[in-house]
Amino acid sequence: MNNKFTRSLHISKTEKESFFLWGPRKTGKTSLLKSLFPDAVNYDLLKTDVYAKLIRSPHLLREELLPISEPQLVILDEVQKVPALLDEVHWLIENTEHRFALCGSIPRKLKRGHANLLGGRAFRYELQGLVWPEMGAAFDLIRLLNHGYLPQHYLSEKPKKFLRSYVGDYLKEEIAAEGLVRNLPAFSEFLEMASFSDTEMVSYTSIARDCGVSGNTIKEYFSILVDTMLGKWLPVYRKRPKRKISTSSKFYFSDVGVVSHLCKRGSIEYGSELMGKAFENWVFHELDCHRMYSETYYDLSFWRLTSGIEVDFILGDMEVAIEVKSSNRVRSEHSKGLQQLKVDHPEVKRCILVCLTDKKRQLDSGIEIIPFSNFFDDLWAGKIMESD
């Protein structure tokens, strides 16, 4: 299988602005920067000699770059390892014409450590796992939902070994080594418990009871997952409610393969009980990446009544409502949430049910039934959101 993917995240080669490039581990940030900027000056802080030199004497960055009169793109990979470098970068941006690519996977350490985040002097990009337009002929839905979105894992014939190593390295190198938690065994157990909440509203109390820690500790642990880019919250849509709505957010892990490993799922196959949540995680992944990569940044939320009636995703301010079903036989009850949403929010512009059928249909109610392949073609072509 071809291991070359053309990534959909656009980073300009001609812009003069510096930028941060964040993303979960192994999404391909370093490879992307090397392919875009092969002639850049590169400081890789994973190299022990480079790290030792700059953590001891951050000013050496300035002293080494000042003699270079021709403007350069300077890559600082794993920049969170030496936060003091950002003060030097700040000075160099103000006093030279060098441009900086600041790359890493733990913005938490910089934000919580009150590091210099350059006060608007650098753009922010995020690189996530593989998305629909990047995979092309290499796409295999069952492979994707079992292996996950990370390029190396998706291509591997032994994904379980890679996923086990990935989670172990995350705990060892990002959580323990960076001192993000005091009780590593409790956090490790939390990871497993949290994986069962993927695509669901989270009960801090229930997870705290299972892990033997406080609810506040569980809240902090979830914030670590977000800040280390291992997951994201999906807020509930709160505008103009006609009836009592739920107020809790849902949580989505950034990679479905990691979820499968943590909660020890079996193999995901068509028609299996595990297919639904994995398929929903993938749709969230595509929507979240699309709004970032397209730079439209539309709001993404879900709608749920306290009675339990729910619609999986709301795009923008009721521009589009999306229900996700991992079925190739759509029945009337599958559209119940969308039907109820249209009653409570008649202003909704489009209601779409994304599923595994092979043909588009439209119900008498106006609800569109769209196969996932057609939906993602339209999404990335800018045909789903009017603001694209």
Secondary structure as the mmCIF struct_conf table of DSSP 4:
data_model
#
loop_
_struct_conf.conf_type_id
_struct_conf.id
_struct_conf.beg_label_comp_id
_struct_conf.beg_label_asym_id
_struct_conf.beg_label_seq_id
_struct_conf.end_label_comp_id
_struct_conf.end_label_asym_id
_struct_conf.end_label_seq_id
BEND BEND1 LYS A 13 THR A 14
STRN STRN1 SER A 18 TRP A 22
BEND BEND2 PRO A 24 PRO A 24
TURN_TY1_P TURN_TY1_P1 ARG A 25 LYS A 26
BEND BEND3 THR A 27 GLY A 28
HELX_RH_AL_P HELX_RH_AL_P1 LYS A 29 LEU A 36
TURN_TY1_P TURN_TY1_P2 PRO A 38 ASP A 39
BEND BEND4 ALA A 40 ALA A 40
STRN STRN2 VAL A 41 ASP A 44
TURN_TY1_P TURN_TY1_P3 LEU A 45 LEU A 46
BEND BEND5 LYS A 47 LYS A 47
HELX_RH_AL_P HELX_RH_AL_P2 THR A 48 ARG A 56
TURN_TY1_P TURN_TY1_P4 PRO A 58 PRO A 58
HELX_RH_AL_P HELX_RH_AL_P3 HIS A 59 LEU A 65
TURN_TY1_P TURN_TY1_P5 LEU A 66 PRO A 67
BEND BEND6 GLU A 70 GLU A 70
STRN STRN3 LEU A 73 ASP A 77
TURN_TY1_P TURN_TY1_P6 GLU A 78 GLU A 78
HELX_RH_3T_P HELX_RH_3T_P1 VAL A 79 LYS A 81
TURN_TY1_P TURN_TY1_P7 PRO A 83 ALA A 84
HELX_RH_AL_P HELX_RH_AL_P4 LEU A 85 ASN A 95
BEND BEND7 THR A 96 THR A 96
STRN STRN4 ARG A 99 GLY A 104
BEND BEND8 SER A 105 SER A 105
HELX_RH_AL_P HELX_RH_AL_P5 PRO A 107 ARG A 112
TURN_TY1_P TURN_TY1_P8 GLY A 113 HIS A 114
HELX_RH_3T_P HELX_RH_3T_P2 LEU A 118 GLY A 120
BEND BEND9 ARG A 121 ARG A 121
STRN STRN5 ALA A 122 GLU A 126
BEND BEND10 GLY A 129 GLY A 129
HELX_RH_AL_P HELX_RH_AL_P6 TRP A 132 MET A 135
HELX_RH_3T_P HELX_RH_3T_P3 GLY A 136 ALA A 138
HELX_RH_AL_P HELX_RH_AL_P7 LEU A 141 HIS A 147
BEND BEND11 TYR A 149 LEU A 150
HELX_RH_AL_P HELX_RH_AL_P8 PRO A 151 LEU A 155
BEND BEND12 GLU A 157 GLU A 157
HELX_RH_AL_P HELX_RH_AL_P9 PRO A 159 ASP A 169
HELX_RH_PI_P HELX_RH_PI_P1 TYR A 170 ALA A 176
TURN_TY1_P TURN_TY1_P9 ALA A 177 GLY A 179
BEND BEND13 ARG A 182 ARG A 182
HELX_RH_AL_P HELX_RH_AL_P10 LEU A 184 SER A 195
TURN_TY1_P TURN_TY1_P10 PHE A 196 SER A 197
STRN STRN6 ASP A 198 ASP A 198
TURN_TY1_P TURN_TY1_P11 THR A 199 THR A 199
STRN STRN7 GLU A 200 MET A 201
HELX_RH_AL_P HELX_RH_AL_P11 TYR A 204 CYS A 211
TURN_TY1_P TURN_TY1_P12 GLY A 212 GLY A 212
BEND BEND14 VAL A 213 VAL A 213
HELX_RH_AL_P HELX_RH_AL_P12 GLY A 215 ASP A 227
TURN_TY1_P TURN_TY1_P13 THR A 228 MET A 229
BEND BEND15 LEU A 230 LEU A 230
STRN STRN8 GLY A 231 LEU A 234
HELX_LH_PP_P HELX_LH_PP_P1 PRO A 235 PRO A 235
STRN STRN9 VAL A 236 VAL A 236
HELX_LH_PP_P HELX_LH_PP_P2 TYR A 237 TYR A 237
BEND BEND16 LYS A 239 ARG A 240
BEND BEND17 LYS A 242 ARG A 243
STRN STRN10 ILE A 245 ILE A 245
HELX_LH_PP_P HELX_LH_PP_P3 SER A 248 SER A 249
STRN STRN11 LYS A 250 PHE A 253
BEND BEND18 SER A 254 SER A 254
HELX_RH_AL_P HELX_RH_AL_P13 VAL A 256 LEU A 262
TURN_TY1_P TURN_TY1_P14 CYS A 263 LYS A 264
TURN_TY1_P TURN_TY1_P15 TYR A 270 GLY A 271
TURN_TY1_P TURN_TY1_P16 GLU A 273 LEU A 274
HELX_RH_AL_P HELX_RH_AL_P14 MET A 275 TYR A 293
TURN_TY1_P TURN_TY1_P17 SER A 294 GLU A 295
STRN STRN12 LEU A 300 ARG A 304
STRN STRN13 LEU A 305 LEU A 305
TURN_TY1_P TURN_TY1_P18 THR A 306 SER A 307
BEND BEND19 GLY A 308 GLY A 308
STRN STRN14 GLU A 310 LEU A 315
TURN_TY1_P TURN_TY1_P19 GLY A 316 GLU A 319
STRN STRN15 VAL A 320 VAL A 324
BEND BEND20 ASN A 328 ARG A 329
HELX_RH_3T_P HELX_RH_3T_P4 SER A 332 SER A 335
HELX_RH_AL_P HELX_RH_AL_P15 LYS A 336 ASP A 344
TURN_TY1_P TURN_TY1_P20 PRO A 346 GLU A 347
STRN STRN16 ARG A 350 CYS A 355
BEND BEND21 LEU A 356 LEU A 356
BEND BEND22 ASP A 358 LYS A 359
STRN STRN17 ARG A 361 GLN A 362
TURN_TY1_P TURN_TY1_P21 ASP A 364 SER A 365
BEND BEND23 GLY A 366 GLY A 366
STRN STRN18 GLU A 368 PRO A 371
HELX_RH_AL_P HELX_RH_AL_P16 PHE A 372 TRP A 380
TURN_TY1_P TURN_TY1_P22 ALA A 381 GLY A 382
BEND BEND24 ILE A 384 MET A 385
TURN_TY1_P TURN_TY1_P23 GLU A 386 SER A 387
#
